[in-house]
């Protein structure tokens, strides 16, 4: 799924980075933003599983 963005969002992302940021730093920030937006979209669409269900399924501590 592709998430659209506004140019203003990209400018704000770059503006908040330090002056000595690298291309790798920028790519990392873009990736983090994309993952968060994708997760939020999945949550809004009801495509998530409650953490308690996962813990019970895999017999993990609560």
C-alpha positions in Angstrom: 0.0 0.0 0.0 1.3 3.4 -0.9 0.7 6.3 1.4 0.6 9.8 -0.1 2.2 12.8 1.4 2.3 16.5 0.9 5.5 18.3 -0.1 5.1 20.3 3.1 5.5 17.1 5.1 8.8 16.4 3.4 10.1 19.9 3.9 9.2 19.7 7.6 11.0 16.4 7.9 14.2 17.8 6.3 14.0 21.1 8.3 13.9 19.2 11.7 17.1 17.3 10.8 20.5 18.5 12.0 22.7 20.3 9.6 25.1 17.4 9.5 22.5 14.8 8.6 23.3 12.4 5.8 21.2 10.9 3.0 21.1 7.7 5.1 19.7 9.7 8.0 17.0 11.1 5.7 16.1 7.7 4.3 15.8 6.3 7.8 13.5 9.1 8.8 11.4 8.6 5.7 11.2 4.9 6.4 10.2 5.4 10.0 7.4 7.8 9.0 6.2 5.4 6.4 6.1 2.5 8.8 4.2 4.5 11.4 1.7 5.8 8.8 1.2 2.3 7.5 0.6 1.0 11.0 -1.9 3.7 11.8 -3.8 3.0 8.5 -3.9 -0.7 9.4 -5.2 0.1 12.8 -7.9 2.4 11.4 -8.9 -0.4 9.0 -9.2 -2.9 11.8 -6.3 -5.0 10.5 -4.6 -5.4 13.8 -4.6 -8.0 16.6 -4.7 -7.2 20.2 -1.4 -7.8 22.0 -3.2 -9.9 24.6 -4.3 -12.3 21.9 -0.8 -12.6 20.5 0.7 -13.2 24.0 -1.9 -15.9 24.7 -1.4 -17.5 21.2 2.4 -17.8 21.7 2.2 -18.4 25.5 4.2 -15.3 26.3 4.2 -13.5 29.7 1.6 -10.8 30.2 
